[in-house]
Structure formats: structure tokens, C-alpha cells
Amino acid sequence: MAWARALDMRQTVGSETTVSKNWTWLEERKLIRSERHHRVRKVFMLTEDGSGREYVRPEKGELRGFFGFPFVYFTERWHKELSLPGKAVLLIALSQRSTFTLVTERAAAWYGVSADTLERGLDDLRNHGLLATWLVTRKAPRARLGFTSVGHHRLNPPFGKAK
């Protein structure tokens, strides 16, 4: 039930069952392993590749392709405020440099989301004041109008740096 409370679920037997089923799903995919100690389930992280190997924290300076996920996401309840597309695009944006572009046409291939989901997520972040977007126009002689515009983005606080 502690996990159900942490996930802001209603405190019912059904919530407890849902949490348990999700732990089981993660365990079946070798992303975690768990042990029971009386009624308490102890959970241990495994590597994200599904090999079943124990997770080892990266050493200082070791590049492992991770990014930091700010606690403010939970403490300021963004997990409740943002739509699912907004959450997905926030994760994508957190993995980018401070100023970035997201090519809608490449959303599925690069990020595993549809172009529509990417657009909805960008809109959600902008509507919540979490994303600044501006257009940069450049010459493109082969384009219909002779130029093209590219959207540039930057996360605003609390997820990005103040400008």
C-alpha cells in the first residue's frame, strides 16, 4: 500500500493488486528482482537491457547514456499535471542539450512516438510554461518558398535553466 500511496493511487485492495502486478511484470522482463521478507517485498534493480544482471551505478566520469530526472517532477506534482504526451516529450527534452530541435517527421524513428504525440506533448509543455519555442528561418533554395523554418526549443525552469 505504501507504493500505491507514493504513486498517488486510491488506497484500496485493487490498488495494492495493481502495484503487485506491475512489480511482477518488471520482474518477468528481468528489469528487477525481488525477495519477500514476511509481507514486505524488497526490490533490486537489474540492468535495463533485460539480461538479468545486477545494476551497477556508473563510476564518476563513465558515460552510460543516462540523464538526471529531477525530483521536482514529483514534488511539484508534474506527474499529475502533464498529459501522457507531455510526459513523453519532457523525457525526450531532458535527454537533449539546453537548446534543441525535435523533427516531427523523425519522431517515430528517433524517439518511438508518433508525430502527433510529439506535437501534443510539445503543446502540453508550452501550455504549462515549461517549454520556450521559437522559429529560426534559413535559406533553402530547393524549398518551395526558398526558405525553411525550424523550431528550436528550450526547457524552462524547473526543468531547464533560467534565461
N, CA, C and O of each residue as an XYZ file, in Angstrom:
652
protein
N       0.818     -1.187      0.000
C       0.000      0.000      0.000
C       0.867      1.258      0.000
O       0.443      2.307     -0.485
N       2.089      1.153      0.548
C       2.994      2.310      0.557
C       3.306      2.752     -0.870
O       3.377      3.949     -1.148
N       3.494      1.789     -1.777
C       3.750      2.130     -3.181
C       2.516      2.777     -3.804
O       2.650      3.718     -4.587
N       1.347      2.306     -3.482
C       0.121      2.905     -4.011
C       0.009      4.354     -3.548
O      -0.369      5.228     -4.328
N       0.337      4.614     -2.275
C       0.321      5.994     -1.770
C       1.365      6.833     -2.489
O       1.085      7.971     -2.865
N       2.560      6.296     -2.686
C       3.629      7.032     -3.369
C       3.250      7.366     -4.803
O       3.668      8.394     -5.336
N       2.460      6.503     -5.427
C       2.015      6.721     -6.802
C       0.714      7.515     -6.863
O       0.142      7.708     -7.935
N       0.259      7.969     -5.709
C      -0.948      8.797     -5.601
C      -2.190      8.056     -6.072
O      -3.101      8.649     -6.650
N      -2.216      6.740     -5.815
C      -3.385      5.931     -6.164
C      -4.326      5.890     -4.961
O      -3.909      6.086     -3.819
N      -5.587      5.636     -5.237
C      -6.534      5.443     -4.131
C      -6.088      4.232     -3.326
O      -5.556      3.273     -3.884
N      -6.299      4.273     -2.039
C      -5.844      3.199     -1.168
C      -6.930      2.142     -1.040
O      -7.752      2.164     -0.124
N      -6.902      1.214     -1.996
C      -7.852      0.109     -1.997
C      -7.078     -1.185     -2.208
O      -5.895     -1.165     -2.549
N      -7.745     -2.291     -2.007
C      -7.131     -3.593     -2.276
C      -6.752     -3.680     -3.752
O      -5.721     -4.256     -4.100
N      -7.585     -3.108     -4.614
C      -7.302     -3.110     -6.047
C      -6.018     -2.374     -6.379
O      -5.274     -2.799     -7.264
N      -5.744     -1.275     -5.682
C      -4.505     -0.526     -5.904
C      -3.294     -1.368     -5.528
O      -2.287     -1.396     -6.235
N      -3.418     -2.051     -4.398
C      -2.332     -2.913     -3.933
C      -2.081     -4.034     -4.952
O      -0.932     -4.382     -5.226
N      -3.137     -4.582     -5.496
C      -3.026     -5.634     -6.507
C      -2.375     -5.091     -7.774
O      -1.526     -5.759     -8.365
N      -2.757     -3.899     -8.197
C      -2.181     -3.276     -9.395
C      -0.677     -3.080     -9.229
O       0.095     -3.397    -10.133
N      -0.267     -2.567     -8.091
C       1.167     -2.362     -7.831
C       1.897     -3.698     -7.868
O       2.967     -3.805     -8.467
N       1.332     -4.707     -7.238
C       1.956     -6.032     -7.214
C       2.095     -6.604     -8.619
O       3.135     -7.169     -8.958
N       1.055     -6.461     -9.441
C       1.113     -6.955    -10.821
C       2.195     -6.232    -11.625
O       2.858     -6.843    -12.464
N       2.373     -4.939    -11.373
C       3.401     -4.191    -12.087
C       4.804     -4.614    -11.675
O       5.700     -4.697    -12.515
N       5.004     -4.884    -10.373
C       6.298     -5.403     -9.935
C       6.566     -6.751    -10.618
O       7.683     -7.013    -11.064
N       5.544     -7.596    -10.696
C       5.678     -8.902    -11.338
C       6.022     -8.746    -12.815
O       6.870     -9.471    -13.335
N       5.370     -7.807    -13.489
C       5.639     -7.548    -14.917
C       7.101     -7.150    -15.101
O       7.768     -7.648    -16.008
N       7.605     -6.256    -14.248
C       9.006     -5.830    -14.339
C       9.959     -6.998    -14.063
O      11.009     -7.119    -14.694
N       9.579     -7.844    -13.122
C      10.417     -8.997    -12.775
C      10.452    -10.011    -13.915
O      11.509    -10.572    -14.204
N       9.332    -10.252    -14.557
C       9.283    -11.188    -15.689
C      10.174    -10.731    -16.837
O      10.680    -11.561    -17.591
N      10.369     -9.448    -16.977
C      11.205     -8.893    -18.043
C      12.644     -8.688    -17.598
O      13.443     -8.083    -18.314
N      12.975     -9.195    -16.408
C      14.324     -9.145    -15.843
C      14.847     -7.723    -15.697
O      16.030     -7.460    -15.914
N      13.948     -6.803    -15.324
C      14.349     -5.430    -15.054
C      14.538     -5.191    -13.559
O      15.216     -4.250    -13.147
N      13.927     -6.059    -12.759
C      14.114     -6.049    -11.309
C      14.130     -7.490    -10.836
O      13.731     -8.397    -11.565
N      14.595     -7.696     -9.605
C      14.356     -8.960     -8.919
C      13.847     -8.573     -7.544
O      14.161     -7.502     -7.026
N      13.065     -9.450     -6.970
C      12.517     -9.114     -5.662
C      12.587    -10.331     -4.748
O      12.647    -11.480     -5.187
N      12.575    -10.021     -3.471
C      12.558    -11.054     -2.439
C      11.483    -10.667     -1.432
O      11.247     -9.487     -1.174
N      10.850    -11.661     -0.881
C       9.841    -11.406      0.152
C      10.474    -11.586      1.525
O      11.209    -12.543      1.768
N      10.178    -10.667      2.396
C      10.568    -10.775      3.797
C       9.302    -10.520      4.589
O       8.915     -9.373      4.808
N       8.662    -11.592      5.014
C       7.327    -11.550      5.611
C       6.370    -10.986      4.550
O       6.247    -11.573      3.475
N       5.694     -9.874      4.823
C       4.764     -9.295      3.836
C       5.410     -8.196      3.005
O       4.747     -7.593      2.162
N       6.683     -7.928      3.228
C       7.368     -6.832      2.551
C       8.145     -7.369      1.357
O       8.877     -8.352      1.468
N       7.978     -6.718      0.228
C       8.722     -7.093     -0.979
C       9.929     -6.167     -1.089
O       9.777     -4.948     -1.165
N      11.127     -6.749     -1.096
C      12.356     -5.987     -1.319
C      12.653     -6.048     -2.812
O      12.660     -7.126     -3.406
N      12.898     -4.891     -3.413
C      13.094     -4.808     -4.852
C      14.518     -4.369     -5.138
O      15.032     -3.443     -4.511
N      15.159     -5.051     -6.104
C      16.525     -4.755     -6.508
C      16.549     -4.480     -8.008
O      15.978     -5.236     -8.794
N      17.206     -3.405     -8.394
C      17.278     -3.048     -9.811
C      18.244     -3.972    -10.543
O      19.285     -4.366    -10.018
N      17.862     -4.303    -11.774
C      18.731     -5.040    -12.684
C      19.049     -4.117    -13.861
O      18.446     -3.052    -13.996
N      19.990     -4.521    -14.709
C      20.335     -3.664    -15.838
C      19.143     -3.488    -16.760
O      18.268     -4.350    -16.846
N      19.127     -2.364    -17.443
C      17.989     -2.009    -18.289
C      17.920     -2.788    -19.589
O      16.953     -2.641    -20.336
N      18.921     -3.618    -19.882
C      18.912     -4.381    -21.137
C      18.135     -5.693    -21.035
O      18.018     -6.414    -22.026
N      17.605     -6.012    -19.861
C      16.805     -7.220    -19.690
C      17.619     -8.493    -19.589
O      17.073     -9.591    -19.699
N      18.929     -8.356    -19.380
C      19.788     -9.542    -19.286
C      19.677    -10.228    -17.930
O      20.063    -11.388    -17.787
N      19.152     -9.518    -16.935
C      19.041    -10.088    -15.598
C      20.251     -9.825    -14.729
O      20.289    -10.262    -13.578
N      21.256     -9.110    -15.263
C      22.445     -8.783    -14.460
C      22.108     -7.694    -13.447
O      21.260     -6.838    -13.698
N      22.778     -7.737    -12.313
C      22.574     -6.718    -11.278
C      22.967     -5.350    -11.822
O      23.939     -5.224    -12.567
N      22.210     -4.337    -11.447
C      22.518     -2.966    -11.834
C      23.730     -2.491    -11.048
O      23.826     -2.719     -9.843
N      24.645     -1.835    -11.731
C      25.810     -1.238    -11.084
C      25.806      0.240    -11.423
O      25.755      0.619    -12.593
N      25.859      1.068    -10.397
C      25.866      2.519    -10.607
C      27.120      2.902    -11.402
O      28.208      2.406    -11.113
N      26.972      3.786    -12.406
C      28.142      4.197    -13.187
C      29.178      4.885    -12.306
O      28.840      5.595    -11.358
N      30.429      4.662    -12.635
C      31.515      5.325    -11.913
C      31.579      6.778    -12.347
O      31.084      7.125    -13.419
N      32.179      7.627    -11.535
C      32.285      9.043    -11.869
C      33.013      9.202    -13.202
O      34.090      8.639    -13.401
N      32.422      9.965    -14.103
C      33.024     10.218    -15.408
C      32.706      9.173    -16.465
O      32.993      9.386    -17.643
N      32.118      8.046    -16.069
C      31.778      6.983    -17.015
C      30.512      7.356    -17.773
O      29.489      7.669    -17.164
N      30.579      7.324    -19.098
C      29.423      7.650    -19.920
C      28.573      6.404    -20.103
O      29.044      5.383    -20.606
N      27.307      6.501    -19.685
C      26.422      5.345    -19.803
C      25.103      5.693    -20.483
O      24.206      4.852    -20.541
N      24.964      6.916    -20.999
C      23.739      7.277    -21.689
C      22.572      7.582    -20.774
O      21.421      7.423    -21.179
N      22.836      8.015    -19.552
C      21.770      8.346    -18.619
C      21.617      9.847    -18.521
O      22.531     10.593    -18.872
N      20.488     10.289    -18.053
C      20.286     11.696    -17.748
C      19.591     11.783    -16.402
O      18.921     10.847    -15.964
N      19.762     12.910    -15.766
C      19.156     13.094    -14.457
C      17.675     13.400    -14.572
O      17.256     14.139    -15.464
N      16.894     12.843    -13.686
C      15.467     13.100    -13.650
C      15.177     13.874    -12.373
O      15.308     13.328    -11.278
N      14.787     15.134    -12.497
C      14.643     15.980    -11.309
C      13.503     15.561    -10.387
O      12.423     15.187    -10.844
N      13.757     15.630     -9.088
C      12.739     15.301     -8.092
C      11.557     16.257     -8.168
O      10.448     15.914     -7.759
N      11.795     17.464     -8.694
C      10.733     18.464     -8.789
C       9.566     17.940     -9.630
O       8.438     18.412     -9.487
N       9.828     16.984    -10.490
C       8.761     16.372    -11.284
C       7.678     15.819    -10.363
O       6.487     15.905    -10.663
N       8.105     15.255     -9.250
C       7.164     14.682     -8.291
C       6.766     15.690     -7.216
O       5.592     15.785     -6.859
N       7.740     16.444     -6.698
C       7.429     17.349     -5.591
C       6.486     18.470     -6.010
O       5.696     18.950     -5.197
N       6.562     18.896     -7.286
C       5.636     19.921     -7.775
C       4.475     19.298     -8.548
O       3.703     20.006     -9.194
N       4.355     17.969     -8.478
C       3.222     17.202     -8.996
C       3.042     17.289    -10.511
O       1.918     17.233    -11.009
N       4.154     17.426    -11.244
C       4.063     17.435    -12.706
C       3.593     16.081    -13.218
O       3.017     15.999    -14.303
N       3.830     15.024    -12.458
C       3.352     13.698    -12.863
C       1.824     13.648    -12.894
O       1.251     12.778    -13.549
N       1.166     14.560    -12.202
C      -0.297     14.632    -12.217
C      -0.798     15.682    -13.223
O      -1.894     15.547    -13.767
N      -0.003     16.717    -13.465
C      -0.425     17.835    -14.312
C      -0.299     17.542    -15.805
O      -1.181     17.891    -16.590
N       0.806     16.895    -16.192
C       1.084     16.708    -17.610
C       0.312     15.528    -18.193
O       0.057     14.534    -17.514
N      -0.050     15.661    -19.461
C      -0.665     14.545    -20.190
C       0.420     13.517    -20.497
O       1.608     13.790    -20.325
N       0.007     12.339    -20.951
C       0.986     11.313    -21.318
C       1.925     11.812    -22.427
O       3.135     11.616    -22.310
N       1.420     12.452    -23.501
C       2.351     13.003    -24.500
C       3.293     14.045    -23.896
O       4.465     14.109    -24.267
N       2.789     14.860    -22.970
C       3.634     15.850    -22.309
C       4.748     15.193    -21.516
O       5.888     15.659    -21.540
N       4.429     14.115    -20.815
C       5.438     13.387    -20.048
C       6.492     12.780    -20.973
O       7.689     12.844    -20.692
N       6.031     12.188    -22.085
C       6.965     11.569    -23.034
C       7.907     12.607    -23.623
O       9.112     12.372    -23.713
N       7.370     13.747    -24.020
C       8.208     14.787    -24.621
C       9.119     15.413    -23.577
O      10.237     15.811    -23.905
N       8.675     15.512    -22.331
C       9.559     16.001    -21.273
C      10.765     15.081    -21.125
O      11.896     15.554    -21.005
N      10.532     13.770    -21.132
C      11.650     12.824    -21.052
C      12.602     12.996    -22.233
O      13.821     12.978    -22.061
N      12.045     13.162    -23.431
C      12.871     13.373    -24.621
C      13.663     14.668    -24.465
O      14.866     14.696    -24.725
N      12.995     15.738    -24.041
C      13.652     17.041    -23.905
C      14.753     17.010    -22.848
O      15.789     17.652    -23.018
N      14.542     16.275    -21.766
C      15.563     16.180    -20.717
C      16.830     15.480    -21.213
O      17.904     15.660    -20.640
N      16.704     14.686    -22.274
C      17.873     13.987    -22.806
C      18.626     14.816    -23.851
O      19.659     14.383    -24.361
N      18.109     16.002    -24.166
C      18.713     16.863    -25.181
C      19.647     17.888    -24.533
O      19.750     17.983    -23.310
N      20.325     18.652    -25.400
C      21.118     19.783    -24.920
C      20.170     20.887    -24.471
O      18.954     20.758    -24.607
N      20.724     21.976    -23.934
C      19.865     23.026    -23.391
C      18.960     23.656    -24.455
O      17.807     23.977    -24.165
N      19.463     23.837    -25.683
C      18.641     24.286    -26.806
C      18.615     23.154    -27.808
O      19.663     22.598    -28.136
N      17.431     22.797    -28.307
C      17.329     21.614    -29.159
C      16.225     21.781    -30.185
O      15.355     22.641    -30.052
N      16.275     20.943    -31.207
C      15.201     20.844    -32.189
C      14.659     19.423    -32.133
O      15.393     18.478    -31.847
N      13.383     19.285    -32.404
C      12.757     17.972    -32.497
C      12.055     17.916    -33.848
O      11.093     18.646    -34.086
N      12.534     17.057    -34.718
C      11.975     16.954    -36.064
C      10.763     16.032    -36.012
O      10.881     14.830    -35.772
N       9.608     16.619    -36.243
C       8.340     15.881    -36.141
C       8.331     14.645    -37.031
O       7.866     13.581    -36.623
N       8.851     14.792    -38.252
C       8.828     13.683    -39.203
C       9.694     12.508    -38.757
O       9.510     11.389    -39.235
N      10.618     12.747    -37.864
C      11.520     11.694    -37.393
C      11.136     11.163    -36.009
O      11.862     10.352    -35.433
N      10.011     11.614    -35.480
C       9.620     11.273    -34.112
C       9.577      9.766    -33.882
O      10.096      9.274    -32.880
N       8.956      9.029    -34.809
C       8.820      7.576    -34.619
C      10.179      6.894    -34.660
O      10.483      6.068    -33.799
N      10.988      7.224    -35.635
C      12.287      6.556    -35.797
C      13.269      6.925    -34.688
O      14.015      6.068    -34.214
N      13.274      8.170    -34.278
C      14.260      8.625    -33.301
C      13.818      8.459    -31.856
O      14.638      8.176    -30.982
N      12.506      8.637    -31.597
C      12.044      8.670    -30.207
C      10.975      7.640    -29.882
O      10.606      7.491    -28.717
N      10.471      6.928    -30.875
C       9.471      5.901    -30.625
C       8.081      6.435    -30.341
O       7.258      5.729    -29.759
N       7.804      7.675    -30.743
C       6.470      8.249    -30.597
C       6.011      8.765    -31.957
O       6.839      9.062    -32.819
N       4.710      8.873    -32.153
C       4.185      9.377    -33.422
C       4.410     10.881    -33.514
O       4.636     11.552    -32.507
N       4.345     11.399    -34.736
C       4.471     12.843    -34.946
C       3.372     13.581    -34.187
O       3.619     14.640    -33.609
N       2.157     13.025    -34.187
C       1.042     13.655    -33.463
C       1.310     13.692    -31.958
O       1.029     14.694    -31.301
N       1.848     12.612    -31.418
C       2.164     12.570    -29.988
C       3.233     13.602    -29.655
O       3.148     14.283    -28.632
N       4.240     13.718    -30.520
C       5.293     14.708    -30.293
C       4.694     16.110    -30.279
O       5.013     16.906    -29.395
N       3.838     16.422    -31.237
C       3.203     17.751    -31.298
C       2.329     18.003    -30.068
O       2.383     19.081    -29.476
N       1.524     17.010    -29.686
C       0.670     17.170    -28.499
C       1.510     17.377    -27.240
O       1.164     18.179    -26.374
N       2.611     16.647    -27.154
C       3.496     16.791    -25.996
C       4.155     18.158    -25.950
O       4.251     18.767    -24.884
N       4.614     18.649    -27.110
C       5.205     19.992    -27.163
C       4.169     21.036    -26.752
O       4.474     21.954    -25.989
N       2.942     20.892    -27.262
C       1.864     21.824    -26.904
C       1.592     21.792    -25.403
O       1.415     22.841    -24.783
N       1.558     20.600    -24.818
C       1.288     20.464    -23.390
C       2.368     21.163    -22.568
O       2.060     21.888    -21.622
N       3.633     20.946    -22.929
C       4.726     21.589    -22.191
C       4.661     23.109    -22.340
O       4.880     23.838    -21.373
N       4.361     23.591    -23.555
C       4.233     25.041    -23.769
C       3.063     25.604    -22.958
O       3.189     26.656    -22.330
N       1.921     24.901    -22.972
C       0.739     25.371    -22.238
C       0.977     25.461    -20.737
O       0.349     26.272    -20.056
N       1.876     24.638    -20.220
C       2.214     24.673    -18.799
C       3.394     25.601    -18.512
O       3.845     25.691    -17.370
N       3.893     26.286    -19.531
C       5.007     27.218    -19.346
C       6.351     26.549    -19.156
O       7.302     27.190    -18.708
N       6.449     25.267    -19.488
C       7.698     24.526    -19.283
C       8.616     24.549    -20.501
O       9.769     24.130    -20.407
N       8.124     25.033    -21.651
C       8.899     24.974    -22.884
C       8.809     26.301    -23.617
O       7.723     26.841    -23.824
N       9.975     26.821    -24.008
C      10.044     28.008    -24.872
C      10.357     27.514    -26.277
O      11.232     26.668    -26.463
N       9.642     28.041    -27.265
C       9.829     27.642    -28.663
C       9.944     28.887    -29.518
O       9.206     29.852    -29.318
N      10.863     28.874    -30.467
C      10.992     29.960    -31.422
C      11.410     29.381    -32.765
O      12.005     28.305    -32.836
N      11.089     30.111    -33.828
C      11.414     29.668    -35.181
C      12.678     30.355    -35.664
O      12.879     31.549    -35.442
N      13.525     29.585    -36.326
C      14.711     30.118    -36.982
C      14.535     29.853    -38.468
O      14.368     28.709    -38.892
N      14.573     30.929    -39.258
C      14.377     30.819    -40.703
C      15.741     30.831    -41.382
O      16.628     31.601    -41.013
N      15.892     29.969    -42.376
C      17.156     29.922    -43.129
C      16.845     29.701    -44.604
O      15.778     29.209    -44.969
N      17.799     30.076    -45.429
C      17.632     29.900    -46.863
C      17.616     28.418    -47.202
O      18.363     27.622    -46.631
N      16.760     28.071    -48.131
C      16.677     26.698    -48.627
C      16.250     26.799    -50.091
O      15.060     26.708    -50.395
N      17.209     26.986    -50.999
C      16.890     27.237    -52.411
C      15.962     26.201    -53.033
O      15.191     26.539    -53.930
N      16.014     24.961    -52.589
C      15.174     23.925    -53.194
C      13.782     23.847    -52.562
O      12.917     23.122    -53.054
N      13.566     24.586    -51.484
C      12.245     24.611    -50.854
C      11.292     25.441    -51.709
O      11.721     26.303    -52.477
N      10.033     25.178    -51.571
C       9.004     25.832    -52.396
C       9.098     27.355    -52.331
O       8.992     28.022    -53.360
N       9.293     27.906    -51.144
C       9.342     29.356    -50.982
C      10.769     29.905    -50.928
O      10.962     31.114    -50.792
N      11.763     29.031    -51.033
C      13.162     29.467    -50.998
C      13.740     29.569    -49.605
O      14.898     29.950    -49.438
N      12.949     29.232    -48.607
C      13.438     29.230    -47.233
C      12.663     28.184    -46.439
O      11.629     27.681    -46.877
N      13.183     27.881    -45.284
C      12.518     26.946    -44.380
C      12.650     27.476    -42.954
O      13.580     28.222    -42.649
N      11.740     27.098    -42.100
C      11.780     27.497    -40.696
C      11.901     26.244    -39.834
O      11.239     25.234    -40.071
N      12.750     26.340    -38.844
C      12.988     25.218    -37.939
C      12.658     25.677    -36.523
O      13.113     26.732    -36.083
N      11.866     24.881    -35.816
C      11.526     25.189    -34.428
C      12.643     24.798    -33.483
O      13.130     23.668    -33.506
N      13.038     25.737    -32.660
C      14.037     25.486    -31.619
C      13.325     25.547    -30.272
O      12.375     26.310    -30.095
N      13.784     24.749    -29.340
C      13.120     24.639    -28.037
C      14.140     24.738    -26.914
O      15.325     24.456    -27.089
N      13.637     25.150    -25.751
C      14.431     25.180    -24.523
C      13.481     24.932    -23.361
O      12.415     25.544    -23.285
N      13.863     24.039    -22.458
C      13.047     23.815    -21.259
C      13.200     24.996    -20.314
O      14.305     25.488    -20.084
N      12.084     25.438    -19.776
C      12.077     26.500    -18.770
C      12.185     25.870    -17.387
O      11.966     24.669    -17.235
N      12.525     26.682    -16.367
C      12.522     26.145    -15.017
C      11.145     25.591    -14.660
O      10.144     26.136    -15.124
N      11.053     24.561    -13.878
C      12.107     23.981    -13.049
C      12.951     22.928    -13.747
O      13.853     22.374    -13.120
N      12.699     22.624    -15.021
C      13.433     21.563    -15.692
C      14.624     22.072    -16.498
O      15.569     21.323    -16.745
N      14.588     23.318    -16.903
C      15.688     23.921    -17.639
C      16.249     25.087    -16.865
O      15.731     25.468    -15.815
N      17.315     25.645    -17.397
C      17.950     26.785    -16.756
C      17.198     28.064    -17.126
O      16.667     28.186    -18.230
N      17.162     28.995    -16.206
C      16.530     30.286    -16.464
C      17.396     31.062    -17.440
O      18.623     31.044    -17.346
N      16.752     31.742    -18.377
C      17.495     32.560    -19.358
C      17.381     33.988    -18.998
O      17.931     34.845    -19.690
